[in-house]
Every structure is written in C-alpha cells, then in structure tokens.
Amino acid sequence: MVQHQLRGSFSIIDDCSFRVSEFDMLPGSSHVHWWGAVGDDYENLTSGFVISDDQLNTTVYKNQSFTVNLTKNVTWDQIRVVSVWDTLMASDFGHVSLSNGSNSSVEITAEPTVFENCKVLSDTYRLRWTLNEEDNVIDIGLEGAIGIQNYMAFGWTEPNREHDHMLNADVAVTGFTEEGVPFADDYYITKYSECMKNDDDTVEGVCPDTMYNASNSVNSVNNTRLVYAHRKDGVSFVRYQRPLKTVDKKYDWDIDVTEKRTCIWALGLIKPPDSIRPFYLPQNHGKTYGHVHINVSERINDCFGPLDAEDKEDQELVIADKKEPIIVTSGPPLHYPNPPNPSKILYLNKKESPVLRVERGVPVKFSIQAGHDVAFYITSDPLGGNATSRNMSETVYIGGPEAQGVQSSPKELTWAPDRNTPDHVYYQSVFTQKMGWKVQVVDGGLTDMYKNSVLLDDQQVNFFWTLSVSEKSISIAARGEKKSGYLAIGFGSEMEKSFAYVGWVDLNGTGRVNTYWIDGMNAQSLHPTSENLTYVRCKSENGVITLEFTRPLDPNCNRKERIECNNIIEPTTPLKVIWAMGAKWSSDHLTQSNMHSVKSNKPVRVSLIRGSAEAEEDLRPVLAVHGFMMFLAWGMFLPAGILAARYTKHLPGDIWFKVHVYLQYSGLAITFFGLLFAVAELRGFHLGSLHVKFGILTILMGCMQPINAYFRPKKPETENPSTKRVIWEYIHTNIGRCSIFVGISALITGMKHLGERYNDENTLGLTWALIVWVSLGALTVVYLEFIKRRRQGMIPRGNWVLGNGEDEDADLLSSNGNHRENGSVTSEIQLEPVPGSGGRYTII
C-alpha cells in the first residue's frame, strides 16, 4: 500500500496473466493502469510502461477478485515490479516486487498491512489481527479514518467483568506525534479520568503502565511493541505486537485463545507530553467508544472494502500572504504527497511540499533560494520538469529557467492569479519532475479579482468587470446582496428588448449561466441564445448567487442570422445594466413562475473605461410623492367633499355646495398630478398589478362625476323634482360613494406594491396607519349620521345626496317621499280659547 488504501493478494497464473484477489482500492483518475518496471525506485518506476489493456476505472474496489492479461508484447522477464499507476500524475498507488523475472518462482513477502482477520468496530474504525501461538504473540492492526491529532485505543477488559468495562482494562493507545512519528504504548485504566498523580506519588486514571510501576524496566512493563505505521489518504494505520502470556501480571491481562473475551475500543483527541506529564494523554472520547466480544482464534473478516476518509489531504498547507514573501528552498523528501519522488524536493516556508493556497486577484511574492539546479515555475502540468520536452502542452503562469537563486542571492518573483486561473495549478522545477506539489487557487474578494465595481439600482446587486482592450474581451461578475434562487443581469434600458445572463445552481449542485434575448414581458418572450462565454462560473453561498463569465466585446458573427450577434459592447459608450432575482429558474419549460420576483427599477449607465456608473434617471422618490398626493386626494379632499354635501346642508346659504365643489375639483386636480408622477416613474401604463387596475378604475369613476354634474337636470322652483332629476341624483350619489371605496383600495394595494418593489419595511407601518385613518373616517361618518338624525327628530333617512342645486339644502330622495324647497316646511296653526282660562288659548 502506497496510496488510495490499496490492498490485495497477487499471484502469477501463467506466462501471460496474473490474478488479484481481495482487492481494495479507493477510486483514482481515469488514467490508472497496471504498470511494469525493472525496479521500485523513483527512476525505474517513472520510466516504466503499461503492461495490460485492462484499466482500473474510477469506481471503489471492495474485496474484488479478477484476472489480468498482459499485453502481447510484454513478458515476465521484463518485469521486476508490478504497480497500480496513475499515468497522469506519475503516481504509485501500490506495487508488488517480484523475486526474479520467471513465473516459476515468486518470493512472497508478508506486507505489514495484511492480516488474517478483520472486524469492523465502527464506520471509521477497524481491528485487524493475526494470531501466532507458536511465538506467543498476536499482531494487531488498528485502522481509523480520523484526524492526525487523534488516537486509536484497543484492549482487553478484566476477566469476568460484566459492567464498567473500561475499569482495570489493559489497553494499547496508538497514534502519531506532531512530527508524524508513530507510537504504540501500553496503558492501564483505574479511573474514568485523565492520568493524575496524587500527593503520595500514586497515579490513577488512564495512565501508561510505566507510570504505575516506574521501578521496573520499560520493557518488562510495556508489553506493546510497535511494528509498522503509516498515515495515508486521511487514514491512520498502526501495527503492534503484544504477548499472549504476559510478564507483568499486575497491569496486563493474559489472552486465552480458546475463549471469547470482552474487548474495548475508543477514538479521540490526544494531548502531547509536557513537563508535568511526560506521556501522551488521551482526552475524552465522547461517543466514539464501545466494546466487542472476540475469540482471537476464530476466522473473522467483515471488512468490506477500504476505509474512505472525508478529508484525504494530510499534507501541510501554506496560505499566501500578500505582505510576506514565500521562501522557496529544497531538501530531502520525508512525506512527499505524490510518491514516488526524486531525492530532493521543494519546501515552502520550511514545509515539505505543502499545498499552496492563493487568492485570485491577490499578488503573491516568492523568494527563490532552492539552488542553481532548481528553476522554480508555476505550471498547468502536474509533473513539471518542462512538459514541452515531453511533447506536452503546458501553461506557464510565472517563473522559468531563470527563476533560480540561493539564500545569499535570492530571486524575487511576483504572481497575481486572476479570475481565469484554474482552481488547481502546480509549483515545480523546470529541470526535474515531481519536485513540487499543488497550488490551490481560491476566489478572493471580487474587488480583488476585478478592476472595477459598481452598485446597480436599489443597491441590491454588485456589478464587477475587467476590460481587456488588447484581447477585445470583458470579464464580468455579478453578486446579489440577498438570498435568491437565481440572479439575472441584462444589457438594456429594461428587461424587454434586452440581452440577459441568468445564473443559478441546478438540482445537482452545478452552477449554470445561460444567455437569453428578451422581447416581451412573459416567460414565452425569453429566447435562449448561444453567446461565446468562457470561464463561466456560478455559485451559491448561503443563498447568495454569484455569476461570472468572460465574453468578447464584439461577437463577430452574422447579425441577420443570430440575434445575439447584435449584443456588442462598445467600451467608449456607457453600458446600460439592469438586474432581476427570483426564487426559481429552469433552463427549459419556462413558465410565469420562473419570472423574477424582484427587479431593478431603472438601468444604471456603466462607464467601462472610467470605472464609474450613474442611474439613468433618479425617479425613485417619485413613487413616494405619487402615493402622498393620492392620499391627499382620495384619503382627505374627496371624502371631505362628500361629507360636506351630506352633513352641512343645515348651515345658512350655499356654503355646503361651495365646499363640496371646491374639494372635489381640488381632489381631482391632485389626482391628475399624482398620475403624472406615476407615469414618469413607470414610463407608461402597465396594467399587470392590482394597484394599477384599482387606480385606473378610481380615476375613471372620479372623472365621471364632474361630467355628469355638467349635465345635471335643473330642479323646478315650485314643483316636485322630475324623474330625470331623481335618476341623476341616484347615479351621482352612488358613483361618488363607490369611487371612494375603490380609491381606498387603490391606496392600500399601492402601499403593498411599494413594499414589494423596494423591499421597504416601513410600508407595513404605513399600511396600518392608512387602515387606522380609514377606520377613524368611518367612525366620523357614524357620529355625523347620528347627529343629523337626532337634529331631524330621529326621522329615518334612507339615502345620501351629494347635492341637488346651487342653493339646495334638502334631500330629493328622502325616505318619506316629501320634497322640500329652500329648507322650509309649511304648517297650519289654529288658536282656540280654553273655557274658564281667562283668555288663554290652546294650539291646535
């Protein structure tokens, strides 16, 4: 096993085939082959050759067995080593060394990772063992997909103990030091606590055997002997031996191979030695512990396939700092991450071939001090060593044959990865392959990755760009400032007649960016286009969408055949940019539900060369003025005019009529001014919203009132009103009432529309204030109606009248059917003397 948790048994069948059984391997790339070489050193392995047409695909191999045929031109006398080899990375996953080139004699060497038995303790922890009664030993292998700072513990409980299995248990604790050196020590547990030394020099807790009996030699007390250990692909493996019959009868238990015994296990963090406690101290294991019943003489193998760690990267990480240079030196390999390796490799900041993490847009400084035989460069080729000499293409991002230096005379380099730099590149030497390792290129701040940025309308979308006049292209990014299911930006004055770029993450978690031409206001008006976009990316972080792409300034195609060929960006002309966001997007079967839920209200004119922007028109406050004017008209003036006609006719003269007329005309005038503000904001009428529909209906009903007032039939001086007069009053009255109710509905829906459009939290409070105002108005009407009826002697009145003449003060549609003129009622009075009253009279 070298990498990818490769295990298995190898046997030669005949001159042209071999068999692999119980084969385990984590998936590799699509370039993994059976490989032959004449030696297992770096030079021989890297100069080897493919020996079979059978390819190891990218699936996980789990205890599989199969036969492999050699290619026709390969014979066993050409092969000393059979390897599983990744040709792309020149990487050895594992190999078998043959004793000679003949198939008649193959020396079988027991590998330290191979055991006779295996038992699963947990999803991330396995126990392997091989029993050797003749030598009075048992070989135990502990294998865990854990962090390098964690320990693995396994041991035997006190015989016949049924509860509290950890007390008096004989346990081996294994792991790796901070330097990566493995250890396996014998521990004894006397208490559920860390190892502590008491005032009388006694110790208790989870302590090494050597702490309990310091007078004896270490060899007689510590019966655990480390055999082999490695740390590969995020999996720790430690093999150790212990005797079946022990010398230390106080802190170790004998293992009876004929009976089933209770064993305990645990995983957890481990504390390194210090001046007070000079030993490794297991910390609390949390919930990662348990016990099993094992008879070591029975054959068990329930381990199906290799362990697969979530984090397979164990090598050091160096994060570039734009203030401090990265020191590049060379040295011997100890834990090179991509074996096999040459005798000298690159170190960054004194760390052996670490992963170098850089940010796009942030300059990185290198100080090359690796010697004159090392020429540092950053390349797209994973092996380095000048890929062009191997007839392979590569992209060189910085460095080359001249990038060499020593400590006394270092070579300085500065590299600024841009947004087009791939996620993974490599630092290597021009002269020798496989001296370096990976460069992890991550997104920095968009302000670092792009030269210019502006906020679009409503400050909900950031727009970034880098203009490359020499390459005749522009790199663009857009990021929403709130969570959404997709983000769209468009080039144009409004969504209709614009070119749009929509970014979203599909159900598979893949970021997508599609292009469209929009020629209408519905889903069927979005037409996919085929623009030449490169370096396309889209991601969602906590629900916030960021899309990126690079496109040519001029598509340079036939404008008559393809509409997107008209999408030309002229750097000297301001670019009008708009945006939209919504909860859902689909690349096909677009419906109205795919359309935006929020969008920009106006385009922003972006000056690509100057790096500045300005709104095309600053009409945002216009809607607030429109709403206030409509409130004055339909929330105050027009209702007050109606109340004047209804409840002030008892006043002398024609005051009620003048107040009514002046308020109604003033309300209508304010309405028309408010309408002009709305038209300026919306750039025309759009009847899609409920508010606009209510508003148009309200205005139409309001305009009908002065028109039908102009055609009002005259009231006769002495006669009852005519039928035309009565019909007119009925129409005039009810249209006025209905217009007020529709107007209030328009005010409420307008407030809701304002909140949805600008995402303004204040609109909710304003809506409730409007409801309270309407409620107060309704209470006022109830009170005035009560006063009026009491003044009329509680005579019921069935109808309200807005006015019936220039000097009228009576309702023509009274409930008793009597029509009054000029507010007077004619009555007859008779005086009759009362007998014996002395001249008194009574009124009849």
ZIURJO-V93332 format. One record per backbone hydrogen bond with DSSP energy under -0.5 kcal/mol. CO is the residue of the C=O (numbers start at 1). NH is the residue of the N-H. E is the energy in kcal/mol with one decimal. If there is no record, write none. Layout:
BEGIN
co->[CO | CO]
nh->[NH | NH]
e->[E | E]
END
This chain:
BEGIN
co->[3 | 3 | 4 | 7 | 9 | 11 | 14 | 16 | 17 | 17 | 18 | 19 | 20 | 21 | 22 | 23 | 24 | 25 | 29 | 31 | 32 | 33 | 34 | 34 | 35 | 36 | 37 | 37 | 41 | 42 | 43 | 45 | 49 | 51 | 54 | 55 | 60 | 61 | 61 | 64 | 66 | 68 | 71 | 75 | 76 | 80 | 81 | 81 | 82 | 83 | 83 | 84 | 84 | 85 | 85 | 86 | 86 | 91 | 91 | 93 | 93 | 94 | 96 | 96 | 102 | 107 | 111 | 117 | 118 | 119 | 119 | 122 | 124 | 125 | 125 | 126 | 127 | 128 | 129 | 130 | 132 | 133 | 136 | 137 | 138 | 138 | 139 | 140 | 141 | 142 | 143 | 144 | 144 | 147 | 149 | 151 | 152 | 153 | 154 | 155 | 156 | 158 | 164 | 166 | 167 | 169 | 169 | 170 | 171 | 172 | 173 | 174 | 175 | 177 | 181 | 183 | 185 | 186 | 187 | 188 | 188 | 189 | 191 | 193 | 196 | 196 | 198 | 202 | 204 | 205 | 205 | 206 | 207 | 208 | 208 | 209 | 209 | 213 | 217 | 218 | 221 | 223 | 223 | 224 | 225 | 228 | 230 | 232 | 233 | 235 | 236 | 237 | 238 | 239 | 239 | 240 | 241 | 242 | 244 | 244 | 247 | 248 | 254 | 255 | 256 | 259 | 261 | 262 | 263 | 264 | 265 | 266 | 268 | 269 | 271 | 276 | 277 | 277 | 280 | 281 | 284 | 285 | 287 | 288 | 290 | 292 | 292 | 294 | 294 | 295 | 298 | 300 | 302 | 303 | 307 | 310 | 312 | 316 | 318 | 318 | 324 | 325 | 326 | 326 | 327 | 327 | 328 | 329 | 331 | 339 | 345 | 346 | 347 | 347 | 348 | 351 | 351 | 351 | 355 | 355 | 356 | 356 | 357 | 358 | 359 | 361 | 364 | 365 | 366 | 366 | 367 | 367 | 368 | 371 | 371 | 374 | 375 | 376 | 377 | 378 | 378 | 379 | 383 | 386 | 387 | 387 | 388 | 394 | 395 | 395 | 398 | 400 | 402 | 403 | 405 | 406 | 407 | 409 | 411 | 413 | 415 | 415 | 417 | 418 | 423 | 425 | 426 | 426 | 428 | 429 | 432 | 432 | 434 | 435 | 437 | 438 | 438 | 439 | 439 | 440 | 440 | 442 | 445 | 445 | 446 | 452 | 454 | 456 | 457 | 460 | 461 | 462 | 463 | 464 | 465 | 466 | 467 | 468 | 468 | 472 | 473 | 474 | 475 | 476 | 477 | 478 | 479 | 485 | 486 | 487 | 488 | 489 | 490 | 490 | 491 | 495 | 498 | 498 | 499 | 500 | 501 | 502 | 503 | 504 | 504 | 506 | 510 | 512 | 514 | 515 | 516 | 517 | 517 | 518 | 518 | 522 | 523 | 525 | 525 | 526 | 527 | 531 | 532 | 534 | 537 | 539 | 540 | 541 | 543 | 543 | 544 | 545 | 546 | 547 | 548 | 549 | 550 | 551 | 553 | 557 | 558 | 562 | 563 | 564 | 566 | 568 | 569 | 570 | 571 | 574 | 575 | 575 | 576 | 577 | 578 | 579 | 580 | 581 | 581 | 582 | 582 | 591 | 592 | 598 | 603 | 604 | 604 | 605 | 605 | 606 | 606 | 607 | 607 | 612 | 614 | 617 | 619 | 619 | 620 | 620 | 621 | 622 | 623 | 624 | 625 | 626 | 627 | 628 | 629 | 630 | 631 | 632 | 632 | 633 | 636 | 637 | 638 | 639 | 640 | 641 | 642 | 643 | 644 | 648 | 652 | 654 | 655 | 656 | 657 | 658 | 659 | 660 | 661 | 662 | 663 | 664 | 665 | 666 | 667 | 668 | 669 | 670 | 671 | 672 | 673 | 674 | 675 | 676 | 677 | 678 | 679 | 679 | 686 | 689 | 690 | 691 | 692 | 693 | 694 | 695 | 696 | 697 | 698 | 699 | 700 | 701 | 702 | 702 | 703 | 704 | 705 | 706 | 707 | 709 | 722 | 723 | 724 | 725 | 726 | 727 | 728 | 729 | 730 | 731 | 732 | 733 | 734 | 735 | 736 | 737 | 738 | 739 | 740 | 741 | 742 | 743 | 744 | 745 | 746 | 747 | 748 | 749 | 750 | 751 | 752 | 753 | 754 | 755 | 755 | 759 | 760 | 761 | 761 | 762 | 763 | 764 | 765 | 766 | 767 | 768 | 769 | 770 | 771 | 772 | 773 | 774 | 775 | 776 | 777 | 778 | 779 | 780 | 781 | 782 | 783 | 784 | 785 | 786 | 787 | 788 | 789 | 789 | 790 | 792 | 794 | 805 | 811 | 814 | 821 | 824 | 830 | 832 | 833 | 834 | 840 | 842]
nh->[2 | 6 | 26 | 24 | 21 | 19 | 17 | 70 | 13 | 14 | 68 | 11 | 66 | 9 | 24 | 64 | 7 | 61 | 32 | 87 | 56 | 85 | 51 | 52 | 83 | 49 | 80 | 81 | 45 | 46 | 47 | 48 | 36 | 71 | 34 | 57 | 62 | 25 | 306 | 23 | 20 | 18 | 74 | 78 | 79 | 98 | 37 | 83 | 96 | 35 | 85 | 93 | 94 | 33 | 87 | 90 | 91 | 86 | 93 | 2 | 3 | 84 | 82 | 98 | 105 | 109 | 114 | 129 | 302 | 121 | 127 | 125 | 145 | 121 | 122 | 143 | 119 | 141 | 117 | 139 | 137 | 136 | 244 | 132 | 140 | 242 | 130 | 240 | 128 | 238 | 126 | 146 | 236 | 150 | 270 | 268 | 174 | 266 | 172 | 264 | 170 | 161 | 167 | 169 | 158 | 171 | 189 | 156 | 187 | 154 | 185 | 152 | 183 | 180 | 177 | 175 | 173 | 209 | 171 | 190 | 207 | 168 | 193 | 206 | 198 | 204 | 201 | 198 | 196 | 190 | 207 | 195 | 188 | 211 | 212 | 212 | 213 | 216 | 221 | 222 | 223 | 225 | 243 | 226 | 241 | 239 | 237 | 235 | 309 | 232 | 144 | 230 | 142 | 227 | 228 | 140 | 225 | 138 | 246 | 255 | 249 | 252 | 256 | 257 | 259 | 261 | 294 | 157 | 292 | 155 | 290 | 153 | 151 | 283 | 281 | 278 | 274 | 279 | 282 | 271 | 269 | 288 | 289 | 267 | 265 | 263 | 294 | 261 | 296 | 298 | 300 | 118 | 304 | 305 | 309 | 312 | 314 | 355 | 320 | 357 | 321 | 327 | 328 | 367 | 329 | 349 | 369 | 347 | 345 | 92 | 331 | 353 | 329 | 349 | 351 | 348 | 353 | 354 | 318 | 357 | 358 | 440 | 320 | 442 | 362 | 363 | 415 | 326 | 368 | 413 | 328 | 369 | 411 | 374 | 405 | 376 | 430 | 400 | 428 | 397 | 398 | 426 | 434 | 389 | 390 | 392 | 391 | 396 | 380 | 397 | 378 | 403 | 404 | 376 | 371 | 409 | 410 | 406 | 368 | 366 | 364 | 417 | 361 | 421 | 441 | 439 | 379 | 428 | 377 | 385 | 385 | 429 | 342 | 346 | 427 | 356 | 440 | 425 | 441 | 358 | 442 | 360 | 448 | 449 | 450 | 465 | 463 | 459 | 460 | 481 | 456 | 479 | 454 | 477 | 452 | 475 | 469 | 472 | 473 | 553 | 468 | 551 | 466 | 549 | 464 | 547 | 462 | 505 | 582 | 503 | 580 | 501 | 492 | 578 | 499 | 498 | 500 | 518 | 491 | 516 | 489 | 514 | 487 | 506 | 512 | 509 | 506 | 504 | 502 | 529 | 500 | 519 | 527 | 497 | 498 | 525 | 526 | 519 | 527 | 528 | 517 | 533 | 552 | 550 | 548 | 546 | 542 | 544 | 484 | 545 | 541 | 480 | 539 | 478 | 537 | 476 | 534 | 474 | 569 | 559 | 562 | 565 | 566 | 567 | 568 | 570 | 571 | 573 | 609 | 576 | 577 | 606 | 492 | 604 | 490 | 600 | 488 | 597 | 598 | 485 | 486 | 594 | 595 | 581 | 616 | 577 | 606 | 607 | 614 | 575 | 608 | 611 | 612 | 607 | 605 | 619 | 622 | 623 | 623 | 624 | 625 | 626 | 627 | 628 | 629 | 630 | 631 | 632 | 633 | 634 | 635 | 636 | 637 | 638 | 640 | 641 | 642 | 643 | 644 | 645 | 646 | 647 | 648 | 651 | 655 | 658 | 659 | 660 | 661 | 662 | 663 | 664 | 665 | 666 | 667 | 668 | 669 | 670 | 671 | 672 | 673 | 674 | 675 | 676 | 677 | 678 | 679 | 680 | 681 | 682 | 683 | 684 | 689 | 693 | 694 | 695 | 696 | 697 | 698 | 699 | 700 | 701 | 702 | 703 | 704 | 705 | 705 | 706 | 707 | 708 | 709 | 710 | 711 | 712 | 726 | 727 | 728 | 729 | 730 | 731 | 732 | 733 | 734 | 735 | 736 | 737 | 738 | 739 | 740 | 741 | 742 | 743 | 744 | 745 | 746 | 747 | 748 | 749 | 750 | 751 | 752 | 753 | 754 | 755 | 756 | 757 | 758 | 759 | 760 | 761 | 763 | 764 | 765 | 766 | 767 | 768 | 769 | 770 | 771 | 772 | 773 | 774 | 775 | 776 | 777 | 778 | 779 | 780 | 781 | 782 | 783 | 784 | 785 | 786 | 787 | 788 | 789 | 790 | 791 | 792 | 794 | 795 | 793 | 795 | 796 | 808 | 814 | 817 | 824 | 821 | 844 | 842 | 835 | 837 | 834 | 832]
e->[-0.5 | -1.5 | -2.9 | -2.3 | -2.1 | -3.5 | -0.9 | -2.6 | -1.5 | -1.4 | -3.1 | -2.2 | -2.5 | -2.8 | -0.5 | -2.0 | -1.9 | -2.5 | -0.6 | -2.5 | -1.6 | -2.8 | -2.1 | -0.7 | -2.9 | -2.2 | -2.9 | -2.3 | -2.6 | -2.3 | -1.0 | -1.6 | -3.3 | -2.3 | -0.7 | -0.9 | -0.5 | -1.8 | -0.5 | -2.9 | -2.6 | -2.3 | -1.8 | -1.7 | -1.6 | -3.1 | -1.8 | -0.5 | -2.9 | -3.0 | -0.7 | -3.0 | -0.8 | -2.9 | -0.8 | -1.0 | -1.8 | -2.8 | -0.6 | -2.3 | -3.1 | -2.7 | -2.5 | -0.5 | -0.6 | -0.6 | -1.7 | -1.5 | -1.9 | -0.5 | -2.9 | -0.9 | -2.3 | -2.0 | -2.1 | -2.2 | -3.1 | -3.5 | -1.8 | -2.6 | -2.2 | -1.0 | -1.8 | -2.1 | -0.5 | -1.4 | -2.1 | -2.6 | -2.8 | -2.3 | -2.7 | -1.6 | -2.8 | -1.9 | -1.6 | -1.2 | -2.8 | -1.7 | -3.0 | -2.1 | -2.9 | -1.8 | -1.3 | -1.6 | -0.5 | -0.7 | -1.6 | -2.0 | -3.9 | -2.0 | -2.4 | -2.3 | -2.2 | -1.8 | -2.9 | -1.8 | -2.5 | -2.5 | -2.3 | -0.6 | -1.9 | -3.2 | -2.2 | -1.6 | -0.5 | -2.0 | -1.7 | -3.7 | -2.6 | -2.2 | -1.0 | -0.6 | -2.9 | -1.6 | -0.8 | -0.6 | -1.7 | -0.6 | -1.3 | -3.1 | -1.1 | -0.5 | -0.5 | -0.5 | -2.5 | -3.8 | -2.6 | -2.2 | -0.6 | -2.2 | -2.4 | -2.3 | -2.8 | -3.1 | -1.8 | -3.0 | -2.8 | -2.0 | -0.6 | -2.7 | -0.9 | -0.7 | -0.6 | -0.7 | -1.1 | -0.5 | -2.7 | -2.1 | -2.5 | -2.0 | -2.0 | -2.4 | -3.4 | -3.0 | -2.7 | -0.5 | -1.9 | -1.8 | -0.6 | -2.9 | -0.5 | -2.0 | -1.5 | -2.5 | -2.3 | -3.4 | -0.5 | -2.8 | -0.6 | -1.8 | -0.5 | -2.4 | -0.9 | -0.8 | -0.5 | -0.7 | -0.9 | -2.7 | -0.6 | -3.0 | -0.6 | -0.6 | -0.6 | -2.8 | -0.6 | -2.8 | -3.1 | -3.2 | -2.9 | -2.3 | -2.2 | -1.9 | -2.5 | -0.5 | -1.6 | -2.2 | -0.6 | -0.6 | -3.0 | -0.6 | -0.6 | -3.4 | -2.7 | -2.7 | -1.8 | -0.6 | -2.9 | -3.0 | -0.6 | -2.3 | -2.6 | -0.6 | -1.7 | -1.3 | -0.6 | -0.7 | -2.7 | -1.7 | -2.7 | -2.7 | -1.0 | -2.5 | -2.7 | -1.5 | -1.6 | -1.9 | -1.5 | -0.5 | -1.4 | -0.6 | -2.4 | -2.0 | -1.9 | -2.6 | -2.9 | -0.5 | -0.5 | -1.2 | -3.3 | -3.1 | -3.3 | -0.5 | -4.6 | -1.8 | -3.0 | -3.3 | -2.9 | -0.5 | -2.1 | -2.4 | -0.5 | -0.7 | -0.6 | -3.2 | -2.0 | -2.3 | -0.5 | -1.9 | -0.8 | -2.4 | -0.7 | -2.4 | -1.6 | -1.8 | -1.7 | -2.1 | -3.1 | -2.1 | -0.9 | -2.7 | -2.9 | -2.0 | -2.4 | -2.2 | -1.8 | -2.5 | -0.6 | -0.6 | -2.2 | -2.2 | -2.6 | -2.2 | -2.2 | -2.3 | -3.1 | -2.4 | -2.7 | -0.6 | -1.2 | -3.1 | -2.3 | -2.9 | -0.7 | -2.4 | -1.4 | -0.9 | -0.5 | -2.6 | -2.5 | -2.4 | -2.1 | -2.5 | -2.3 | -0.5 | -3.4 | -2.0 | -2.6 | -2.0 | -2.8 | -2.1 | -2.4 | -0.5 | -2.7 | -2.0 | -1.1 | -1.7 | -1.5 | -1.9 | -0.7 | -0.6 | -2.5 | -1.7 | -0.6 | -2.6 | -2.9 | -2.4 | -0.6 | -1.8 | -2.5 | -0.6 | -2.2 | -2.1 | -2.2 | -2.2 | -2.3 | -3.2 | -2.8 | -2.5 | -2.8 | -0.6 | -1.9 | -1.2 | -1.9 | -1.6 | -2.1 | -0.6 | -0.7 | -2.0 | -0.7 | -0.6 | -0.6 | -3.0 | -1.6 | -2.1 | -2.5 | -2.4 | -2.8 | -2.3 | -2.1 | -3.1 | -1.5 | -1.6 | -1.3 | -2.8 | -2.2 | -2.3 | -0.8 | -0.6 | -1.7 | -3.0 | -0.9 | -2.1 | -1.1 | -3.0 | -3.1 | -1.3 | -1.3 | -0.6 | -0.8 | -0.5 | -1.9 | -2.9 | -2.6 | -2.2 | -2.6 | -2.2 | -1.9 | -2.3 | -2.2 | -2.9 | -2.0 | -0.8 | -2.9 | -2.9 | -2.3 | -2.2 | -1.7 | -2.3 | -2.1 | -1.7 | -1.6 | -2.9 | -1.5 | -1.4 | -0.8 | -1.9 | -2.8 | -2.5 | -2.7 | -2.8 | -2.4 | -2.2 | -2.5 | -2.3 | -2.6 | -2.3 | -2.3 | -2.5 | -2.1 | -2.1 | -1.9 | -2.7 | -2.2 | -1.8 | -1.7 | -1.9 | -2.5 | -2.1 | -1.9 | -3.1 | -1.3 | -1.2 | -0.7 | -1.5 | -2.5 | -2.8 | -2.7 | -2.1 | -2.5 | -2.4 | -2.3 | -2.3 | -2.5 | -2.3 | -1.2 | -0.7 | -0.6 | -0.7 | -1.0 | -2.7 | -1.9 | -1.5 | -1.0 | -1.4 | -2.0 | -2.5 | -2.7 | -2.4 | -2.0 | -2.5 | -3.2 | -2.5 | -2.2 | -2.4 | -1.7 | -2.1 | -2.7 | -2.5 | -1.5 | -1.7 | -2.7 | -2.5 | -2.3 | -1.9 | -2.2 | -2.0 | -2.2 | -2.6 | -2.1 | -1.9 | -1.9 | -2.5 | -2.2 | -1.9 | -2.1 | -2.1 | -2.2 | -1.3 | -0.6 | -0.6 | -1.0 | -0.9 | -0.6 | -2.1 | -2.4 | -2.0 | -2.1 | -2.3 | -2.2 | -2.5 | -2.3 | -2.4 | -2.4 | -2.5 | -2.1 | -2.3 | -2.3 | -2.3 | -2.1 | -2.0 | -2.4 | -2.8 | -2.5 | -1.9 | -2.3 | -2.5 | -2.4 | -2.2 | -2.2 | -1.6 | -3.4 | -0.5 | -1.3 | -0.5 | -0.5 | -0.6 | -0.7 | -0.9 | -2.7 | -0.7 | -2.9 | -2.6 | -0.5 | -1.7 | -2.5 | -2.2]
END
